[in-house]
Amino acid sequence: GIGKCVAMDLARRNARTILACRSRERGQAAVEEIRAATGNPAVVLRLLDTGSLASVRAFARAVLQEEPRLDVLVNNAGVTGLPFTITSEGLEQTFTTNYLGPFLLTNLLLDLLKASAPSRVVNVSSFRHSVGTADSRFLTGQQHPGGYDAAYSSTKLMNLLFTAELARRLHGTGVTANALSPGVVSTSIMRHFSWAVRVLFLLLRPFMKSAEQGAASTIFCAVSEEAEGISGKYFDSSCRLALPSVPACDAALARKLWEASEQLTGLTEG
């Protein structure tokens, strides 16, 4: 998918590249493929499930203990089509995987990012954010957005609100934060949908971007000179600055979501 393509590009630039994966087997296979294709031995696997805050904390601890610097953090994890599910931590699965886990991870790694400045946080959102709704009650399942694909769209709106508030808080630190849409990409993200939706997806595949094409806007935000110094912005799938939806530009809503997320992740407890 997009994540592997981004990692491949970074490895080709001789960057030490950490693949954060849920599956050890698939992750190790990706590491070996990237090492072989790029000749870069500094590609490593770390297990991470952003749907589990415990996993996020363990991953962050390992990075802080083992890595002297962090130049770019790419938050690419994303699921859609999952049934409404409350995890053992009392959080809704899709909202935790796509938004709350990356929110916690970014905050836990902020000191290292600041120490490594100039550095970048890159959040993969989607054009689907425009039909999303941001309500912190979604995070715990107290409310659930109705309709097809509504949870995914809402997490992508939350990604944008998070990016805007993060950029505001990071002003003057040398750390930038931007979000992007990869476009309509042919990846395995639709695997949890019904067979009918998957068949439709297959029929539309010839008109979609490949994973390599879909990774372009993420790579642009991560490494391009053109993005240097830009923060709090949204880039479309053609790597152009774009205007997100009106709710995504609501600074008060972004602060409210941030504060609710701090409480749910325990960040307010220090």
C-alpha positions as CSV (number, residue, x, y, z in Angstrom):
1,G,0.0,0.0,0.0
2,I,0.9,3.7,0.3
3,G,2.9,3.2,3.5
4,K,5.3,0.7,1.8
5,C,5.7,3.0,-1.2
6,V,6.6,5.9,1.1
7,A,9.1,3.7,3.0
8,M,10.6,2.6,-0.3
9,D,11.2,6.2,-1.4
10,L,12.7,7.2,1.9
11,A,15.0,4.2,1.9
12,R,16.1,5.1,-1.6
13,R,17.2,8.5,-0.2
14,N,19.4,6.6,2.3
15,A,17.2,7.5,5.2
16,R,17.1,5.2,8.2
17,T,13.5,4.0,7.9
18,I,11.3,2.5,10.5
19,L,8.3,0.5,9.3
20,A,5.5,0.5,11.9
21,C,3.3,-2.5,11.2
22,R,0.6,-4.6,12.9
23,S,1.7,-7.8,11.4
24,R,5.3,-9.1,12.0
25,E,5.1,-11.4,9.0
26,R,3.9,-8.9,6.5
27,G,6.1,-6.2,8.0
28,Q,9.3,-8.3,7.8
29,A,8.5,-9.2,4.2
30,A,8.2,-5.5,3.4
31,V,11.5,-4.7,5.2
32,E,13.3,-7.4,3.2
33,E,11.7,-6.2,-0.1
34,I,12.7,-2.6,0.6
35,R,16.3,-3.5,1.6
36,A,16.7,-5.6,-1.5
37,A,15.3,-3.0,-3.8
38,T,17.2,0.0,-2.4
39,G,20.4,-1.5,-1.0
40,N,19.7,0.3,2.2
41,P,20.3,-1.9,5.3
42,A,18.9,0.7,7.7
43,V,15.3,-0.3,7.2
44,V,13.8,-1.8,10.3
45,L,10.5,-3.2,11.6
46,R,8.7,-2.1,14.8
47,L,5.4,-3.5,15.7
48,L,2.6,-1.0,16.1
49,D,-1.2,-1.2,16.2
50,T,-2.6,2.3,16.4
51,G,-5.9,0.8,17.4
52,S,-4.3,0.0,20.8
53,L,-3.1,2.9,23.0
54,A,-0.9,0.3,24.8
55,S,0.7,-0.6,21.6
56,V,1.3,3.0,20.7
57,R,3.0,3.7,24.1
58,A,5.2,0.6,23.7
59,F,6.2,1.7,20.2
60,A,7.0,5.2,21.3
61,R,9.0,4.0,24.2
62,A,11.2,1.8,21.9
63,V,11.7,4.7,19.5
64,L,12.7,7.1,22.2
65,Q,15.1,4.6,23.7
66,E,16.7,3.5,20.4
67,E,16.6,6.4,18.0
68,P,18.8,9.5,18.5
69,R,16.7,11.6,16.1
70,L,13.4,11.7,14.2
71,D,13.3,13.8,11.1
72,V,9.9,12.8,9.7
73,L,6.9,11.1,11.2
74,V,4.3,9.8,8.7
75,N,0.9,8.9,10.2
76,N,-0.5,6.7,7.5
77,A,-2.5,4.0,9.4
78,G,-6.1,3.7,8.2
79,V,-9.0,1.3,8.2
80,T,-12.5,1.5,6.8
81,G,-15.5,-0.8,6.6
82,L,-15.0,-2.2,10.1
83,P,-18.1,-3.0,12.2
84,F,-18.8,-0.7,15.1
85,T,-16.4,-2.1,17.8
86,I,-15.4,-1.0,21.3
87,T,-11.9,-2.1,22.2
88,S,-10.7,-3.4,25.5
89,E,-9.6,0.1,26.3
90,G,-13.2,1.4,25.9
91,L,-12.6,3.1,22.6
92,E,-14.1,2.7,19.2
93,Q,-11.8,0.7,16.8
94,T,-11.9,2.8,13.6
95,F,-11.6,6.1,15.4
96,T,-8.7,4.9,17.5
97,T,-6.8,3.3,14.6
98,N,-7.2,6.3,12.2
99,Y,-7.1,9.2,14.6
100,L,-6.6,8.7,18.4
101,G,-3.7,6.3,18.1
102,P,-1.8,8.6,15.7
103,F,-2.7,11.6,18.0
104,L,-1.1,9.9,21.0
105,L,1.9,8.7,19.0
106,T,2.7,12.1,17.7
107,N,2.4,13.7,21.1
108,L,4.7,11.0,22.7
109,L,7.3,11.7,20.0
110,L,7.1,15.5,20.0
111,D,10.2,16.0,22.2
112,L,12.3,13.9,19.8
113,L,10.9,15.7,16.8
114,K,11.7,19.1,18.4
115,A,15.2,18.0,19.2
116,S,15.7,16.9,15.6
117,A,14.3,20.1,14.1
118,P,13.8,21.0,11.3
119,S,11.5,18.0,11.2
120,R,8.0,17.2,9.9
121,V,4.8,15.5,10.9
122,V,2.8,14.2,7.9
123,N,-0.8,13.1,8.5
124,V,-2.6,11.2,5.7
125,S,-6.2,12.4,5.5
126,S,-8.6,12.1,2.5
127,F,-10.8,14.1,0.3
128,R,-13.6,12.2,2.1
129,H,-13.1,14.4,5.1
130,S,-15.5,16.8,3.5
131,V,-18.5,14.6,4.4
132,G,-17.2,13.8,7.8
133,T,-18.4,15.0,11.2
134,A,-16.1,15.7,14.2
135,D,-17.7,14.7,17.6
136,S,-15.4,13.5,20.4
137,R,-18.2,11.1,21.5
138,F,-17.4,9.1,18.4
139,L,-14.1,8.2,20.0
140,T,-15.7,6.2,22.9
141,G,-18.7,5.0,20.9
142,Q,-21.2,7.1,22.8
143,Q,-22.3,8.3,19.4
144,H,-21.7,6.7,16.1
145,P,-21.9,8.5,12.7
146,G,-24.6,6.9,10.5
147,G,-24.4,6.1,6.9
148,Y,-22.0,4.4,4.5
149,D,-18.3,5.0,5.3
150,A,-19.2,7.7,7.8
151,A,-16.8,6.6,10.4
152,Y,-13.8,6.7,8.0
153,S,-14.8,10.1,6.7
154,S,-15.1,11.5,10.2
155,T,-11.7,10.2,11.2
156,K,-10.2,11.9,8.2
157,L,-11.8,15.2,9.3
158,M,-10.3,14.7,12.7
159,N,-6.9,14.2,11.1
160,L,-7.2,17.6,9.6
161,L,-8.4,19.3,12.8
162,F,-5.5,17.6,14.6
163,T,-3.0,18.8,12.0
164,A,-4.2,22.4,12.3
165,E,-4.1,22.5,16.1
166,L,-0.7,20.7,16.2
167,A,0.8,23.2,13.8
168,R,-0.5,26.0,16.0
169,R,1.1,24.5,19.0
170,L,4.4,23.8,17.2
171,H,4.8,27.3,15.8
172,G,8.4,28.5,16.3
173,T,9.7,25.0,17.2
174,G,11.1,24.1,13.7
175,V,8.6,21.2,13.5
176,T,5.9,21.5,10.8
177,A,2.7,19.5,10.5
178,N,0.7,19.1,7.3
179,A,-2.1,16.8,6.0
180,L,-2.8,15.5,2.6
181,S,-5.1,13.4,0.4
182,P,-3.6,10.6,-1.5
183,G,-6.6,10.6,-3.9
184,V,-8.6,7.5,-4.9
185,V,-6.0,4.8,-4.6
186,S,-6.2,1.0,-5.4
187,T,-5.1,-0.5,-2.1
188,S,-6.3,-3.2,0.3
189,I,-8.1,-0.7,2.6
190,M,-11.5,-1.8,1.3
191,R,-11.0,-5.4,2.4
192,H,-13.4,-5.2,5.3
193,F,-16.4,-4.1,3.2
194,S,-19.2,-6.4,1.9
195,W,-18.5,-8.5,-1.2
196,A,-20.8,-6.2,-3.2
197,V,-18.8,-3.1,-2.3
198,R,-15.5,-5.0,-3.1
199,V,-16.8,-6.0,-6.5
200,L,-17.7,-2.4,-7.3
201,F,-14.2,-1.4,-6.1
202,L,-12.7,-3.9,-8.4
203,L,-14.7,-2.6,-11.4
204,L,-13.5,0.9,-10.6
205,R,-9.8,-0.1,-10.1
206,P,-8.7,0.8,-13.6
207,F,-9.7,4.4,-12.9
208,M,-7.8,4.6,-9.6
209,K,-4.3,5.6,-8.8
210,S,-1.7,2.9,-8.1
211,A,-0.2,2.8,-4.6
212,E,3.0,4.4,-6.0
213,Q,0.9,7.3,-7.5
214,G,-1.1,7.6,-4.3
215,A,2.1,7.9,-2.2
216,A,3.2,11.0,-4.1
217,S,1.5,13.6,-2.0
218,T,2.8,11.9,1.2
219,I,6.3,11.9,-0.1
220,F,6.0,15.5,-1.2
221,C,5.0,16.6,2.3
222,A,7.7,14.4,3.9
223,V,10.7,15.4,1.9
224,S,10.2,18.1,-0.7
225,E,12.0,21.4,-0.5
226,E,8.7,23.1,-1.7
227,A,7.0,22.0,1.5
228,E,9.8,23.3,3.8
229,G,8.6,25.7,6.4
230,I,4.9,25.2,5.4
231,S,2.7,24.1,8.3
232,G,-0.9,23.6,9.2
233,K,-1.9,23.1,5.5
234,Y,-3.7,20.6,3.4
235,F,-2.4,19.2,0.1
236,D,-4.4,17.5,-2.5
237,S,-3.4,14.3,-4.4
238,S,-1.6,16.4,-7.0
239,C,0.6,17.9,-4.2
240,R,-1.0,21.3,-4.5
241,L,-2.2,23.4,-1.5
242,A,-5.9,23.0,-1.2
243,L,-8.7,24.4,0.9
244,P,-10.3,21.8,3.2
245,S,-13.9,21.8,4.2
246,V,-15.4,24.5,6.4
247,P,-15.5,22.3,9.6
248,A,-11.8,21.4,9.0
249,C,-11.0,25.1,9.4
250,D,-12.8,25.5,12.7
251,A,-10.1,26.5,15.2
252,A,-12.4,26.2,18.2
253,L,-13.5,22.7,17.1
254,A,-9.9,21.7,16.7
255,R,-9.0,22.8,20.2
256,K,-12.0,21.1,21.7
257,L,-11.1,17.8,19.9
258,W,-7.5,18.1,21.1
259,E,-8.6,18.6,24.7
260,A,-11.0,15.6,24.6
261,S,-8.2,13.5,22.9
262,E,-5.8,14.5,25.7
263,Q,-8.2,13.2,28.3
264,L,-8.9,10.0,26.5
265,T,-5.2,9.2,26.0
266,G,-4.2,10.2,29.5
267,L,-1.9,12.9,28.2
268,T,-3.4,15.4,30.6
269,E,-2.1,13.3,33.5
270,G,1.4,13.9,32.4
